[in-house]
Amino acid sequence: MPVPGLFQLDAQPRSPLDRLSQRELIAIRLFGEGLSHKEVAQRSGNRADDRAPLLALHL
């Protein structure tokens, strides 16, 4: 029964994906499309030898 002046909130458990940065979520999507580490790094504008292994370690 609604109570005037109060709001009802429905809580949901947090997903582990909620803790990832926007950059990590993009990398996951690109890996899912079949891109290699090097291709993911190139698309994100980073040197593949600097960033691609780090991204993979965080996923």
N, C-alpha and C positions, 0 to 999 in steps of 0.2 A: 504494500500500500504506500503510495507516494506521500511524502511529508513536505508541506510547503517550505521553501527556503533551503532545502537540502538537495544534494546531488548524489546520484548513485554511480559508482565507478566499478567497472569490471576489471579485475587484475588478471594478467596473464603472465605465465612464467617467461623469463627473458631467454632469448635464444643466444647461443654462443656467438652467432653472427652479429649480434648487437654490439659486441666489443671491438669489432674490426673497423679500421679506418675506411674512409671512402676509397682511398687508393688500393687498399687490400681487397675490397669488394670488387673493384674494377678488375684487378688482377685475377681474381677467382673466376669472374665471368669470361675473361679472355682465355684462361686455361681451359675452361669448360668448352669453349669454342674450338679447342684443339691447337691453340697457338703454343709455340715452344717458349722456354724461358727467355731466349734472346728476342723473339718477336714481341713478347709482353713488355720487355724492357724498352724496346724500340718504340712501341706505341705509347708508352708512358713518358717518352722523351728522356730516358736515362740511358747511360752506357750499359750495355748488357753485362759486361764483365764486373761492373760495380754493384748493380742493383738486383739482377735477376735471382742469384742464389739467395740473397737476403729475403726477398719476397717469398720464395719457396719455403725457407726455414720458418717463417712466421705463420704459414698456412698450415 
